[in-house]
Amino acid sequence: MSVVWAFPGQGSQRKDMGVGLFDRHPGVVARADAVLGRSVRELSADQEALRDTRALQPVLYTISALTYLDLAARGSQPDFMIGHSLGEYSALYASGAVDFETGLRLVVARAEIMGGTSGGGMLAVVGLDVDRLREVLRREGADDIDLANHNSPVQSVLSGPEESIRELAPVLRRAGAGKCVLLHISVAAHSRYMAEAARRLGAVLDTVTFREPRVPVVSNVTARPHRADEIATRLREHMCQGVRWWESLAHLVDHGVTDLVEVGPGNVLTKLWAVARAELPGPAAGVGTLVGADAGAGTEAEVEVGAAAEAEVEAETEVSEASREVPAAVPGAVPPGAGGVTPAAGPTGTPSLARPGRPTAERLGAARFRERYGLRLAWVASGTGDGAVGEEVCRAAREAGLAAFADSVGPSAFADPTGPAGFADPRGPSDFADPTGPAARTGPAAAPDAGPVPDGPGPRKPRPRHWFRP
């Protein structure tokens, strides 16, 4: 069993998220206070202050760092680490790539730069895959919109000019999106519009000497483990390139990871991991775990995207538009402890934003469809025609783990299926004839045939097919 420790970003904050942590780690808290120039404990309790990203980002970094120290004190270590957006800085600290103060100063610089940026917007989209999303953007000529986050097959976040983002929401709803939610933010995070912000942050990053992580940390930009000599470049690119979260999860699954521990407040990443383990092929998985003061509690995200779990996304919260100066250069980092272990090299390259994974038959279709109807494959077969032909097709499909239906006229030998994946003429004793049964999904024409049509003599008209609809 392999484990990844995942560090959440903005959107995971909740009330009292540091309860207990500050008392257990007074030394680290004092170091945070010294960097910030004020009490991190007081900041974390000030809900109004946390609406400003300049305060929120440093607090979240500190909370995740303290949660990590709690977890590390138990003696366990993960096989991989990963952080979502801001959470990547916490992961780099936990891996030993930077020390705590250096990581915090970088986060302060990042927050100050983002806090002085305005004019943008972000839109969470649920229910459209990336290919369909891009198709709609091309059709509408929305070439000023970037993909900021790709969190799951049907959950993404778009970024761009505020007016364009607002105009796009109803277009995507008409195209089939289940949810389109404008996020409370005035910056087009993780997009081309952050190029100047990336340049400014890069000047700060260039003052830091990063060390090789003791545990591989998967980059949001490449969906592959960081290398010490490229961390500064990747964090600079991180400001103006999308978070490739789904591809990162696919990389972890491909490398045998079965369990995710969420290190910090909230449970958004745990829910996304559950989707990945259902959709991506790999070893049998354990259950995602929450670690922190709010373990087992629901997420109270600053940015809410409805009640559906899949609509919970990481997003930068609304920031003040007043500009501030960038802090002074960060001194060179010296990670805690000497002689860190160099991680095993992972594959290199930059995969596309298309849905990752091997194109196997088992991966096609939705995992929830297979589970609901007891199938091995999310496919449906049609056994058409009278006699044995339709029955044999349905029987073979059922044995292969597919759903099937038949539309043969008259009683059918297949009309009494032995499993939930078999469907036959509803005039026989079939799961399909009972609309309340676990396997029943009928269209408007799927009612039992009432006999000859009443519009005159002649041959009986063909009965419409009975479609299986998920």
N, C-alpha and C positions, 0 to 999 in steps of 0.2 A: 504494500500500500504506500503510495506517494501522496504528499500533502503540500498544498500551497497556502501561504498566509497572504490574505488580501486586505489592503488598506483602503478604506473608502475616502471619497473626496467630498467636496461641497455638496449639500443636499442631504447629507447624512446627519447633520447636527440635530440635537434634541435638547430639551430642558434637562438640567442636572446631569449632563453627560460625563462630568468629571468627578461625580460623587465617589468618594473612597480613594480614587487614584491620587489626588493631591496629598492626602495624608500618608499614603504608603511610600511616596517618593518625594520627600521634602527637598532633597538636594537638587534634583533635576528641576523641580518647580522654581527653586531659587535662581537657578541658572537661566530659566526662561524669563523670569521677572527682570533679571539684569539685562537681557537682550531687548526685551520689549519696553522697558522703562516704566512698567506698571504691573500690577498683579494679574497673572493669568487666571487665577482662581476667580477674582472679581469680574474679569472680562467674560469668563465662561458663564457667569450667572446674570450678565447684563444682556437681556434679550434685545434691547434697542441697539446696543453697541454691535451686536452680532449681525445686524442687518447690513453693516458696512463690511465689505470683503477685506478691508485692511485689518480689521480686528478678527474676523471669522477665520481666515486662513491660518494665521499663526496659532490660534486656539485649537483648531482641528488637528494641526500637525502635532502640537504638544500632547493632546489627548491620545492620539494614535501611538505616539512614542511611549507614553506611560503605560498604555494597554499592552504594547509589545514587551515592555520590561516585566510586567506582571506575568505574561505568558512565558517569556524566556526563563524566568526564575524557576519555573517548574521543571526545567532541564530538557525540554523538547526543542527540536529544531526542524524547520520545514525542509522540503526538497527544492522549493521555489518560493519566490516572493513576487508580488505584483501590487500595483496601486492604481486606482482609477483617478486620472487627472491629477489633482493636488495630492492624492494619496501616494503617487509615485515618489514624492520627496520623503515621505515617511518610510516607504519600503527601502529606499536607498540608505537612510539612516540605519534602519534595522539590520541591513546587510553589512554594515561597516564601511560603506563607500564614503560616508562623511560622518563627522561627529555630530552630536546633538545641536550644539550652538551654531555650527556652520550651516546645517540644514535649516535651522530656524531663521537665520539671517537671509538665506536664499528665499525662503517662503515670504518673509517680510518684504523683500525687494519685489518679488513677483506680485504680491498683493498691492503694494504701492503703485506699481506700474499699471496693473489692471484697474485699480481704483481711479486712475486718471484717464481712462479710456471710455468713450461714450459713442452714441450714434448707432449702435448695433442692436441686434435682437437674436433670440434663439427660439426654436419651435420643436417641441417633442412630438414625434409622430409614431403612433402605434398601429399596426395592422397592415403595413406595406413593407415588402422586402426591399432590399437595396436596389436591385435591378429595376423593379417597378417604380421605385421612387425616382431613380435617375431618368427613367423613360418619361415620367410626367414632367420632370424639370426641363428636359430637352424639348418636349412638346410645347410647353408654355413659354419657352425662351427665357427661363429663369437662370441665366448663366451667371448671375451675381450671388448665387446661394451655394454654400459649401456644406459638405457632410462633416459635422463636428464630432459626433459620437456614433459608432455602430455597436450597440450594446447586445443585440440578439437578432435572430433572423427577421423579426418583425418589430423591432424597436430601434429607432434612430433619433438623432437630434440634428437639426439643421441650423446653420448660422449664416448671418448676412446683415445687410442694411435693414433697419427696423421696419421701414415702410414695405419693403419687398417681402419680409417675413410675414407681416400681417396680411398682405394680399394673398399670400400663398396658402394660408390655412384653409379657407373654404374650397380652394381648388383641390387640395389633397383629400378633403373629406368627400368631395364628389367622386374622386378617383378610387375610393374604397377604404380610406384610412378610418380605423375605428375611433381613434382619438388624435386630435391635433391641439396641443396646449401651448400657448405662448408663455414662456418662462419670464419670471420677474427679474429681468436683467437688462442692462443697458450697454452690454458689450458683446460683440460677435466673437465669442471665445472659440479657439481652435479653428480659426479660419484665416484666409489670406489677409483679412483686414487687421490682423494682429502683427503684421510684419514689422512695423516700427516698434511695437512693444517687445517683440522677440529680439530685435537688435539691441534695445536697451538692456533687457535681461541678459543677453549674451555678454555684454561688457562686464557684468557682475560675475557671471559664471566663469569667465576666463581668468578670474583671480583665484579660483579654487583648484586645488590639486586633488582629484578624486582617486580613490584606491579601488582595487579590484574587489567587487562584492564577494563576501564569504559564501553567500548563497546566491544562485542566479536570480536576477531581478528582470522580469520581462518588461520591455519597453512598450509604452503606449503607441509610439511612433512606428516601430518596426514589427511589433508582435514577436520579437525575439529577445534573448537575454542581452542586457547591457554589457559593454566592454568599457573598462576604466578610461581608455583614451578617447572614447566617443560619448561619454555621458554628458559633458557640457554641450556638445553639438546637438544631441538628442533632446535635451531639456530646452534648448533654444528653439528647435524645430517644433517642439511640443506646443508652443504658444500659437502657432499658425497652421498646424496640421491636425487632422482628426484623431480621436482616440479609437484605436482599432481593438476594442475590447473583445468582440466576438472572435476575431482571429487569434487574439492572445489566449482565450480559453481553449480554442481548438489546438493551439500549440501545446498547451499543458496536457490536454487529453491525449494527444498524440505521443506525449512523453510519459504516459502512464500515471498521471495524477488522477487520483480517485476522490480526494477529499479537499474541501476548502474551509479554512478557518478565517472568519472575518474579524480583523484586528482593528477595532474602533467602534464608534457608535453606529446604530442602525443595522439593517439587514438587507439592503438593496443588493449587494454583491452576492449574498447567499442565495437570493431568489434567482438572480441571473445565472448562477452556477447550476441551480436545479434545472433550468431550461437547457443549459449546455449538456448536462449529463443525460437528459432525455433525448436530445436531438443529435448529439455527436457520438460516433462509435468509439468504443474504448473499453477498458476493464470495468468490472462491476464497481459501482460507486457507493461510498458511504454518504452520510447526510452532512450537509454543510453545517458548520458550527459557528456560533456567535461568541465573541470574547469581549468582555468589557462590562462596565457598570450597568448597561441596559441589556445584557444578554437575555434573549428570549422575549424581548419586548418588540412591539411593532415600530416601524420607522415613522418619525415625525419630521419629515423633510421640510426644509424651508420652501422648496418648490414642490408643490403637490400636483400630481398628474392623475387625478381621479382616484377611485378606490381600488382599481385593478392593480395587482402586484406588478404586472409587466409594465405598467405605466410609470413606475417609480424610476426616475433617472437621475444621474448625477448632473448637476448644473450649477454654474456659478450664480450666487444670489445677487439680488439687485445691489448696486454699489452707488456711492455718491459720485457725482460727476466733477467734483472739485479736484484739481490736479495737485499732486505733491511731488517733492523732489525725491529722486531715487537715493537710497541710503549709500553710504560710502562702501567702497569695495570690501568684499568679504575676505578675511585672512585665510591663508592656506589651511586646508583641513587635515587633521590628524585623527583617523578613526580610532575608537577605543580598542585597546588590546593590540598586540603586535602579532605578526605572522599569520595573517588571515589566509584561509585555504582558498586557492584558486578554484572556481567552479568548473565543472565539466563543460567543455565547449558544446554549444548547441548549433544547430544548422543556421546558416546565414541566408540573407536574401530578404526581399520585401514582397510578400504576397499581395495579390489584388484584394480589393474590398468585396469581391464576390464571396458568397457563402463558402467557408473553408471546409476541408475534409475530403476523404476519398469518396468518389462517386459510386458507392455500392448500392445494390438494390435495397438493402435494409435501411439506407439513409433517406430514400425518396419518400416524400409524404411526411405527415405529422406523426410524431411519437404518440401524442395523445389519442389520435385516431386508432393506432394499433392497440394501445392499451385498452381503450374503451370497448373495442369489439373483439378482443382476444385474437388478434392477427399477428403474424410474423412480418408481413409486408403490408404497407398501406396502399394496396392496389385493389381494384374491383374488376371482376370479370363478368361477362355477360354470356349466359348459355341460351342462345336464341334458337327458335325452331322447335318443331314437334319431335317426339320420339326420343331416342336415346342420345341424340347429338347434344341437346341442351343439358340433359342430365349428366352426361359424362364430362362435359366441360365444367359444370358446377362442382362435380365430385372431385375432379382433378385439382381445381382451383382451391377447394377447401382443404384438401390434403397438403397443398403447397403453402398453406398459411395465408391465402387471399380471401377476401369477401367475394361473394358471387351471387347472381340472381338468374332466374329462369323465367321465360314467358311462354312456356309450352301450353297448349290448349288442352284442357281436361286434366284429370287427376295425374299426378306425377309421382314417380318412384322416389323422387328427391324431395317430396313435399314434407318429409319429416326429418329435418336435419338434426344431426347429433351435436352440433356445436353452434355457438353464436355467429359464426362466420357464414353459415349456409342460409340461403334465401331461395324461396320458390314461389310458385303461383299462389296467391293469397287465398284461392278457393280451397286449398288443401290445408291440413293442420301444420301451419308454419309460423315461425317467429315473426315473419314479415306480415302475417295477417293480424297481429296484435299490436296496435300502435302504441301500447303502453309498455311493451316488452323491451328488454335491454338492447335488442338488435334492430328495432323497428325505426326506420326513417322512410317516410313515404312522400311522394309528390302528389299533386292534385289528382292525378289519374290513377292513383294506386288503390282505389276502393275495390272491393270484390265485384266481379263482373255480374251484371244483373240479367244476363241472358241476351237473346236476340234484340237488336236495336229496334225501336218502335216506329221507324220511319218508312215502312213498306216491306214488301216481300223481297226475296232474293237472298244471296249468300250472306252469311253473317260477316259483319265488318271486322277487320283485325282489331284485337284488343290492344290498347296502348301498352307499351313496356312499363314495367314497375321499376323505377329507378331507385337505387340506393343513394341516399344523400347524407353525408356526414353532418 
